[in-house]
Amino acid sequence: MVSDADKKSTSLLTTVLLILLAACSPLWGKTADVGVGMAWTETPTPFLPVGILPTLLTSPLQPSPVASSTPQIPENEASQIWTSEAVSPRLMVYLSSSGLQITSDSLAALYHLDIQTAENGPQTTWIYALVVPFPTIIDDVLWDDFLDAWQGRSAGPFAGAPLWMDSSTLKAISALLGPPASDSVRTAPADILTESAWLKQPSWGIVPFDELKPRWKVLNLDGQSPISKDFDPDIYPLKVTFGFQEEGLPPNFTLPESNRDPGKLTTLIMTGVTAMVRATAAKMERNGILYPGKDIRAWLLSADLTHISNEIPFSENCPFPDPNQATLVFCSDPKYITLLEDVGTDIVELTGNHFQDWGSDATLLTLEMYDQRGWIYFGGGVNLADARSAKTIIHNGNKLAFIGCNPAGPQFAWATDYQPGAAPCDFGWMESEINRLRSEGYLPIVTFQYAESYSIHPLPDQVDDFRAMAAAGAVIVSGSQAHLPQTIEFYNESFIHYGLGNLFFDQMDFPVVGTRREFIDRHIFYDGKYIGTELLTAMLEDYSRPRPMTLEERFTFLEEIFSASGWY
């Protein structure tokens, strides 16, 4: 990310080998303190804009179930292997793809893979996630409460709720904890496990980390979550070690270290409206330019990639901010970009309908400022072709693509062949572009600056257009226009958030409380797949400064959103 003290830089890959590996060298790290008392420690977070990559990187990404490179055993050395029922199906696939012949006859097998408690041979550590259906309010569970539930003692927030898992997970966790109490666990095949848990809410479950899906919400277990960048597997209790027995490894074969490789994990923060104008700008002048970000800065810095939807152009001639400005023609002082630097901006969305408020010179100056900082921008540009182009990033092997557009206008805000501005929507082109990107292994993320409705419910046309992008293959569709947060749904397994609300904008209690409430969505990608989203929630203070919600505020907010989304 980019700031005076915290800076990540993009490295060009200069050899075909490095291109194929899709990796770039980490150049820095960062640490920040979260306002609620938790500590975030950043790992290096390089990313690679594909706009400057050779075409070799446009081939589809095809990761293996466990490792990016699966060792192959020559046919004349193929060996029979027996595995216990606790072995994950994905690990079984890895074994088969390596050339091993799996047999159910333990006596006939040359090699045996089973749960291993002693460190006396080749091992792999399988991380399991404690999960709930996505529209669940609870975020944290204590290990002691989980053990009580496993053993049939009613305790914790899910006391009496069914604990779902597939049969191999049940075998693995039973070996770790002993058999569960009667009726405390329910099993279902992996392909219907999520749906089974959704139909029996409240419910919870256990799944291998590499089998996470977006419709699950991952719970913190004693403060540890395997989808977090600061996850510590050494102190995490929900893990099982598998290993080969005394006969050792088959020839030319290696076990993966784990089913969770931090080098394959990418986190993306997406935010709502930023408009450093009126009262927000006045507060920045009075309290310091960094004032609006002080309470949620750590959240934004915690991600590998941070998205900001800045609707306002910078202008050297921008007047001093007036909190009571009556007109809706906006600009920001160029010095305010320091706030965006400080919160770790990587990606700027330009679909806003104020992007051309101060004329083309200001718009072009704004784009130049982003270019100077190495930030990627999308949904707007120096002309129509630039505004409509998908911007692509590779991070930790995850290939992400960003497309955005503005269907609401006004017309003067739209880019043309000869004028900068926001991208007008061409839905046919967007659908074909999404299809192209998916064919090349990218995970498309589509954003809209839709018509503003000041309602928790999206407009009917908004629903149709967002769903069309999901149907075309977008994994995430996000509304950047909403000053008042809107509902969420899963459509074709894609995550749709119709409106996140404001980030840095001065709307207090319009309507009552509504515009003060904010979503910051943290999306998780692993090994070339979108695997889930965490909803961070904030409340605007002092016309400028969002802060993390209290537990009471968060529960009330999520209950309202989940109910309006049709989940209750």
C-alpha positions in Angstrom: 0.0 0.0 0.0 1.1 3.6 -0.4 1.8 6.1 2.3 4.8 8.3 3.3 5.9 5.6 5.8 4.2 2.6 4.3 4.8 1.9 0.7 4.5 -1.1 -1.6 5.9 -1.0 -5.0 5.0 -3.1 -8.1 7.8 -5.2 -9.6 7.8 -6.0 -13.3 8.6 -9.7 -14.0 11.3 -9.8 -16.5 11.7 -13.5 -17.2 9.2 -16.1 -18.5 9.8 -18.3 -15.4 8.8 -15.6 -13.0 5.8 -14.8 -15.2 4.6 -18.3 -15.0 5.0 -18.3 -11.2 3.0 -15.1 -11.1 5.0 -13.8 -8.1 6.7 -10.6 -7.3 9.1 -9.8 -4.5 7.8 -8.3 -1.3 9.4 -5.0 -0.6 7.9 -3.9 2.7 5.6 -4.6 5.7 3.5 -2.6 8.0 1.9 -2.8 11.4 -1.0 -0.8 12.8 -3.1 -0.8 16.0 -6.8 -1.4 15.7 -9.0 1.0 17.7 -10.8 -1.9 19.5 -7.6 -3.2 21.0 -6.6 -5.9 18.5 -3.2 -5.9 16.9 -2.8 -6.3 13.1 0.7 -7.2 11.8 1.1 -6.9 8.1 3.0 -9.3 5.9 4.4 -8.0 2.6 1.7 -7.3 0.1 3.0 -6.9 -3.4 0.6 -6.8 -6.4 1.1 -6.7 -10.1 -1.0 -4.6 -12.6 -1.5 -6.8 -15.6 -1.9 -3.9 -17.9 1.9 -3.9 -18.1 2.4 -7.7 -18.3 3.3 -9.8 -21.3 0.5 -11.9 -22.8 1.9 -15.1 -21.3 0.1 -14.2 -18.1 -3.3 -14.2 -19.8 -3.5 -18.0 -19.9 -6.1 -19.5 -17.5 -5.0 -20.2 -14.0 -5.6 -23.8 -13.1 -4.5 -24.4 -9.5 -4.3 -27.9 -8.2 -6.6 -28.8 -5.2 -3.7 -28.5 -2.7 -0.5 -27.3 -4.4 0.3 -25.2 -7.4 2.6 -28.0 -8.6 1.7 -31.6 -8.1 4.6 -34.1 -8.2 4.0 -36.9 -10.7 5.2 -40.4 -10.0 6.4 -42.3 -13.1 4.0 -45.1 -14.1 6.5 -47.8 -13.4 6.9 -46.5 -9.9 3.1 -46.1 -9.2 2.4 -47.3 -5.7 -0.7 -48.5 -4.0 -1.7 -46.4 -1.0 -4.3 -46.9 1.7 -5.8 -43.9 3.4 -7.9 -43.6 6.5 -11.5 -42.4 6.3 -10.4 -39.2 8.0 -8.4 -38.0 5.0 -10.0 -35.1 3.2 -11.4 -35.7 -0.3 -9.2 -32.9 -1.6 -6.1 -34.6 -0.2 -7.3 -37.8 -1.9 -7.5 -36.0 -5.2 -4.0 -34.7 -4.7 -2.7 -38.3 -4.1 -4.5 -39.6 -7.2 -3.2 -36.8 -9.4 0.3 -37.6 -8.2 0.0 -41.1 -9.8 -0.6 -43.0 -6.6 -3.1 -45.9 -6.7 -5.5 -45.7 -3.8 -6.8 -49.0 -2.4 -9.2 -49.9 0.3 -7.1 -53.0 1.2 -4.8 -52.0 4.0 -2.8 -55.2 3.8 -2.2 -55.0 0.1 -1.1 -51.3 0.2 2.6 -50.5 0.1 1.9 -47.2 1.9 -0.5 -46.0 4.6 -1.7 -42.4 5.2 -3.5 -41.8 8.5 -3.8 -39.4 11.4 -0.4 -39.0 13.0 0.2 -37.9 16.6 3.9 -38.3 16.8 6.5 -36.4 14.7 8.1 -39.5 13.3 7.7 -39.1 9.5 6.5 -37.0 6.6 3.4 -35.0 7.7 0.8 -32.6 6.4 -1.3 -30.3 8.7 -4.9 -29.9 7.8 -6.6 -26.7 9.0 -10.3 -26.7 9.6 -12.6 -23.7 9.8 -15.5 -23.2 12.2 -18.3 -21.9 10.1 -21.9 -20.7 10.2 -24.4 -19.6 7.4 -23.4 -16.2 6.2 -26.4 -14.3 7.8 -25.3 -15.1 11.3 -24.7 -12.3 13.8 -22.2 -14.0 16.1 -18.5 -13.5 15.2 -16.6 -15.2 17.9 -16.7 -18.6 19.8 -14.6 -19.7 22.7 -12.8 -23.1 22.4 -14.1 -24.2 25.8 -17.7 -23.5 24.6 -17.0 -25.5 21.4 -15.7 -28.4 23.5 -18.7 -28.3 25.7 -21.0 -28.5 22.7 -19.0 -31.3 21.2 -19.3 -33.3 24.4 -23.1 -32.6 24.7 -23.0 -30.0 27.3 -25.2 -26.9 26.5 -22.9 -23.9 26.3 -22.0 -20.9 24.2 -24.0 -19.0 21.5 -24.8 -22.2 19.5 -25.9 -24.3 22.4 -28.3 -26.9 21.0 -27.6 -25.9 17.4 -26.6 -28.7 15.0 -22.9 -28.9 14.1 -22.5 -29.9 10.5 -19.6 -31.6 8.7 -18.9 -34.3 6.2 -18.0 -37.8 7.2 -14.2 -37.5 6.7 -14.2 -34.3 8.8 -16.1 -36.1 11.5 -13.5 -38.9 11.5 -10.7 -36.4 11.7 -12.1 -34.2 14.5 -13.2 -37.3 16.4 -9.6 -38.5 16.4 -8.5 -35.1 17.7 -11.2 -34.7 20.4 -12.7 -38.1 20.9 -16.2 -39.1 19.7 -18.9 -36.4 19.9 -21.9 -36.7 22.1 -25.0 -38.4 20.6 -27.0 -36.1 18.4 -24.5 -33.2 18.7 -23.2 -33.6 15.1 -25.0 -34.0 11.8 -23.2 -35.2 8.6 -23.9 -34.4 5.0 -21.9 -34.9 1.8 -19.6 -32.0 1.1 -21.5 -30.9 -2.0 -24.8 -30.3 0.0 -23.2 -29.4 3.4 -23.7 -25.6 3.0 -27.3 -25.9 1.9 -28.0 -28.4 4.8 -26.7 -25.9 7.4 -28.6 -23.0 5.8 -31.9 -24.9 6.0 -31.4 -25.6 9.8 -30.4 -22.2 11.1 -29.2 -21.5 13.7 -26.5 -23.9 12.9 -22.7 -24.2 12.6 -20.2 -26.5 11.1 -16.6 -27.5 10.4 -15.0 -27.6 7.0 -11.4 -28.0 5.8 -10.0 -24.6 5.1 -9.5 -25.3 1.4 -13.2 -26.2 1.0 -14.5 -22.8 2.2 -17.3 -21.3 0.1 -18.7 -17.7 0.0 -22.0 -18.7 1.6 -20.1 -19.6 4.8 -19.1 -17.1 7.5 -15.9 -18.1 9.3 -16.0 -17.7 13.0 -13.1 -16.6 15.2 -12.1 -19.4 17.5 -10.4 -17.9 20.6 -9.6 -14.9 18.4 -8.0 -16.9 15.6 -9.5 -17.2 12.1 -7.8 -19.1 9.2 -9.0 -16.5 6.7 -7.1 -13.7 8.6 -3.7 -12.6 7.5 -2.5 -12.7 11.2 -3.6 -16.3 11.6 -1.2 -18.4 13.8 -1.6 -22.1 13.1 0.7 -23.0 16.0 -1.9 -21.8 18.5 -5.0 -22.7 16.5 -6.7 -25.8 18.0 -8.9 -27.0 15.1 -6.2 -28.8 13.0 -5.3 -32.4 12.3 -1.9 -33.9 11.2 -1.8 -36.6 8.6 1.3 -38.6 7.8 2.7 -41.8 6.3 3.4 -44.6 8.6 6.7 -46.3 9.2 7.2 -47.3 5.6 7.8 -43.7 4.6 6.9 -41.8 1.5 6.4 -43.3 -2.0 9.3 -42.5 -4.3 9.3 -39.1 -6.1 6.4 -37.9 -3.9 6.1 -35.0 -1.4 3.2 -34.1 0.9 2.0 -30.5 0.9 2.9 -28.8 4.2 -0.7 -27.9 4.8 -4.0 -27.2 3.1 -3.5 -23.5 4.0 -0.6 -21.7 2.3 -0.4 -18.0 3.3 1.4 -17.5 0.0 -1.9 -18.2 -1.9 -4.1 -15.9 0.2 -5.3 -12.4 -0.9 -7.5 -10.0 1.0 -9.3 -7.1 -0.7 -11.0 -4.3 1.2 -13.9 -2.6 -0.7 -15.5 0.6 0.5 -18.4 3.0 -0.3 -18.6 6.7 -1.1 -15.6 8.9 -0.4 -16.2 12.7 -1.0 -13.7 14.9 0.8 -15.9 18.0 0.5 -18.1 20.2 2.6 -18.1 19.4 6.4 -15.7 16.5 5.9 -13.1 18.7 4.3 -13.7 21.4 6.9 -13.0 18.9 9.7 -9.8 17.9 7.9 -8.7 21.5 7.8 -9.5 21.9 11.5 -8.3 18.6 12.9 -5.7 17.5 10.3 -5.9 15.8 7.0 -5.6 12.3 8.4 -8.4 12.9 11.0 -11.2 11.0 9.1 -9.2 7.7 8.9 -7.9 7.5 12.4 -10.3 4.9 13.8 -10.7 2.6 10.8 -7.2 3.0 9.3 -6.0 -0.3 10.7 -8.9 -2.1 8.9 -7.9 -0.6 5.6 -4.2 -1.2 6.1 -4.8 -4.8 7.0 -5.7 -5.8 3.5 -3.4 -6.8 0.7 -5.4 -4.5 -1.6 -7.6 -1.6 -0.6 -10.3 -0.1 -2.8 -11.5 3.5 -2.5 -14.3 5.0 -4.5 -13.3 8.6 -4.6 -16.1 10.5 -6.4 -14.5 14.0 -6.3 -11.7 15.4 -8.5 -8.7 17.3 -7.1 -8.2 20.8 -8.3 -5.4 23.4 -7.6 -8.2 26.1 -7.7 -10.5 24.3 -5.3 -11.9 26.9 -2.8 -11.7 26.5 1.0 -14.4 24.0 2.1 -17.8 25.4 3.2 -19.8 23.0 5.5 -23.0 24.7 4.3 -22.2 24.6 0.6 -25.6 24.7 -1.2 -24.4 23.6 -4.7 -23.6 20.0 -5.6 -20.5 20.9 -7.7 -17.5 19.5 -5.8 -13.8 19.5 -5.7 -11.0 18.6 -3.3 -7.8 20.3 -2.4 -4.9 18.2 -3.8 -3.3 17.9 -0.3 -6.3 15.7 0.8 -4.8 12.8 -1.2 -2.6 12.4 1.9 -5.6 10.8 3.6 -5.9 8.2 0.8 -2.2 7.5 1.1 -2.4 7.0 4.8 -5.2 4.4 4.7 -3.2 2.4 2.1 -5.1 3.0 -1.1 -4.2 0.6 -4.0 -7.2 0.8 -6.3 -9.4 3.8 -7.0 -12.9 3.6 -8.5 -13.9 6.5 -10.7 -17.5 5.7 -11.5 -18.8 8.7 -9.4 -21.1 11.2 -11.0 -19.1 14.2 -9.7 -15.9 13.1 -11.4 -16.2 15.9 -14.0 -17.6 18.6 -11.7 -14.5 20.8 -12.0 -13.9 20.2 -15.6 -11.5 18.1 -17.7 -8.3 19.8 -16.4 -9.1 18.8 -12.8 -10.1 15.3 -13.9 -6.8 14.8 -15.8 -4.8 16.2 -12.8 -6.6 13.7 -10.6 -5.6 10.8 -12.8 -2.1 12.0 -13.0 -1.9 12.1 -9.2 -3.1 8.4 -9.1 -0.6 7.4 -11.7 2.3 9.1 -9.8 1.5 6.9 -6.8 1.2 3.7 -8.7 -2.5 3.3 -8.0 -4.7 1.4 -10.3 -7.9 3.2 -11.3 -11.0 1.8 -13.1 -14.5 2.8 -14.0 -13.3 6.1 -15.4 -10.3 7.4 -17.3 -8.7 9.8 -19.7 -11.2 8.8 -22.4 -14.0 6.3 -23.1 -11.6 3.4 -24.0 -9.6 3.9 -20.8 -12.7 4.3 -18.7 -14.2 1.0 -19.9 -11.1 -1.1 -19.8 -10.9 -3.8 -17.2 -7.9 -3.3 -14.8 -6.3 -6.6 -13.7 -4.1 -7.5 -10.8 -2.2 -10.7 -9.8 -1.5 -11.1 -6.1 -0.3 -14.4 -4.5 -1.4 -16.2 -7.7 -5.0 -14.8 -7.5 -6.0 -13.1 -10.7 -8.5 -10.3 -10.0 -10.1 -8.0 -12.6 -12.1 -4.8 -11.9 -14.8 -3.2 -14.1 -17.1 -0.4 -13.2 -19.6 1.9 -14.8 -22.1 4.7 -14.2 -25.6 4.1 -15.6 -27.1 7.1 -13.7 -25.3 10.0 -15.3 -25.4 13.0 -15.6 -24.2 12.8 -19.2 -21.5 15.5 -18.7 -19.8 13.2 -16.2 -19.4 10.4 -18.8 -16.1 9.8 -20.6 -16.2 10.2 -24.4 -13.7 9.5 -27.2 -12.1 12.9 -26.5 -13.1 13.7 -22.9 -12.2 12.2 -19.5 -14.9 11.0 -17.1 -16.7 8.0 -15.7 -17.5 5.0 -17.8 -21.1 4.9 -19.1 -22.6 1.4 -18.9 -22.6 -0.9 -21.9 -24.1 -4.1 -20.5 -23.5 -6.2 -23.6 -19.8 -5.2 -23.7 -19.5 -5.8 -19.9 -21.0 -9.3 -20.1 -18.7 -10.3 -23.0 -15.7 -8.8 -21.1 -16.5 -10.7 -18.0 -16.7 -13.9 -20.1 -13.4 -13.2 -21.6 -11.8 -12.5 -18.2 -13.2 -15.7 -16.8 -11.8 -17.7 -19.7 -8.4 -16.3 -18.9 -8.6 -17.3 -15.3 -9.5 -13.9 -13.8 -12.1 -13.4 -11.0 -14.1 -10.3 -12.2 -15.3 -7.7 -9.6 -17.9 -5.3 -11.0 -18.9 -2.1 -9.4 -21.8 0.4 -10.1 -22.5 4.0 -9.5 -26.2 3.4 -9.6 -29.1 5.8 -9.1 -29.3 6.8 -5.5 -32.5 5.8 -3.7 -31.9 6.4 0.0 -33.5 3.0 0.8 -32.2 -0.1 2.3 -33.8 -2.0 -0.6 -32.3 -1.7 -4.1 -34.3 -0.4 -7.1 -35.9 -3.1 -9.3 -33.7 -2.2 -12.3 -30.7 -2.2 -10.0 -31.4 -5.8 -9.0 -31.7 -6.8 -12.6 -28.4 -5.2 -13.6 -26.4 -6.5 -10.7 -27.7 -10.0 -11.2 -26.9 -9.9 -14.9 -23.3 -9.2 -14.0 -23.3 -12.1 -11.6 -24.9 -14.4 -14.2 -22.2 -13.4 -16.6 -19.5 -14.6 -14.2 -18.6 -11.7 -11.8 -17.7 -13.2 -8.4 -18.5 -9.9 -6.6 -20.9 -7.2 -7.7 -20.8 -4.1 -5.5 -22.8 -0.8 -5.4 -20.6 2.2 -4.8 -23.4 4.8 -5.1 -25.3 4.2 -1.9 -25.1 6.8 0.9 -27.4 4.5 2.9 -26.3 0.9 3.1 -28.4 -1.7 1.2 -29.1 -5.4 1.2 -26.9 -8.4 0.3 -27.6 -11.6 -1.6 -25.9 -14.6 -3.2 -26.8 -15.1 -6.8 -25.2 -17.9 -8.8 -22.8 -18.3 -5.9 -21.7 -14.7 -6.6 -21.7 -12.1 -3.7 -23.9 -9.1 -4.5 -23.9 -6.1 -2.1 -26.3 -3.5 -3.5 -24.8 -0.6 -1.5 -22.0 -0.2 1.1 -22.9 3.3 2.3 -20.4 6.1 2.8 -16.8 5.9 3.9 -15.6 9.5 4.1 -18.5 11.8 3.6 -20.4 14.2 5.9 -23.9 12.8 5.9 -25.1 12.5 9.5 -28.5 11.1 10.3 -30.1 11.4 6.9 -32.5 9.7 7.2 -32.2 9.1 10.9 -29.0 7.1 11.6 -29.1 5.5 8.2 -26.4 7.4 6.4 -24.1 7.2 9.5 -23.9 3.4 9.2 -21.2 2.0 6.9 -20.1 -1.3 5.5 -16.5 -2.1 4.7 -16.3 -5.4 2.9 -13.3 -7.6 3.3 -13.2 -10.2 0.5 -11.0 -13.3 0.7 -9.4 -15.2 -2.2 -7.4 -18.3 -2.0 -5.6 -20.4 -4.6 -7.4 -18.8 -7.5 -10.9 -18.9 -5.9 -13.2 -16.4 -4.2 -13.9 -18.1 -0.8 -15.7 -15.6 1.4 -16.4 -12.1 2.7 -16.2 -10.5 6.1 -18.5 -7.6 6.9 -16.8 -4.8 8.8 -19.2 -2.2 10.2 -18.6 1.4 11.1 -20.5 4.4 12.4 -19.8 8.0 11.2 -18.9 10.6 13.8 -18.3 14.3 13.6 -19.4 14.6 9.9 -16.1 13.0 8.8 -14.7 10.1 11.0 -16.1 6.5 10.8 -15.4 4.4 13.9 -15.9 0.6 14.5 -19.5 0.0 15.7 -20.1 -1.2 19.2 -21.4 -4.8 19.5 -24.9 -3.5 20.1 -24.8 -1.2 17.1 -23.4 -4.0 14.9 -26.0 -6.6 16.0 -28.8 -4.2 15.3 -27.4 -3.1 11.9 -26.8 -6.7 10.7 -30.1 -7.9 11.9 -31.8 -5.2 9.9 -29.8 -5.8 6.7 -30.1 -9.6 6.9 -33.9 -9.3 7.5 -34.3 -7.0 4.6 -32.2 -9.3 2.5 -34.8 -12.0 3.0 -32.7 -14.2 5.2 -34.9 -14.0 8.3 
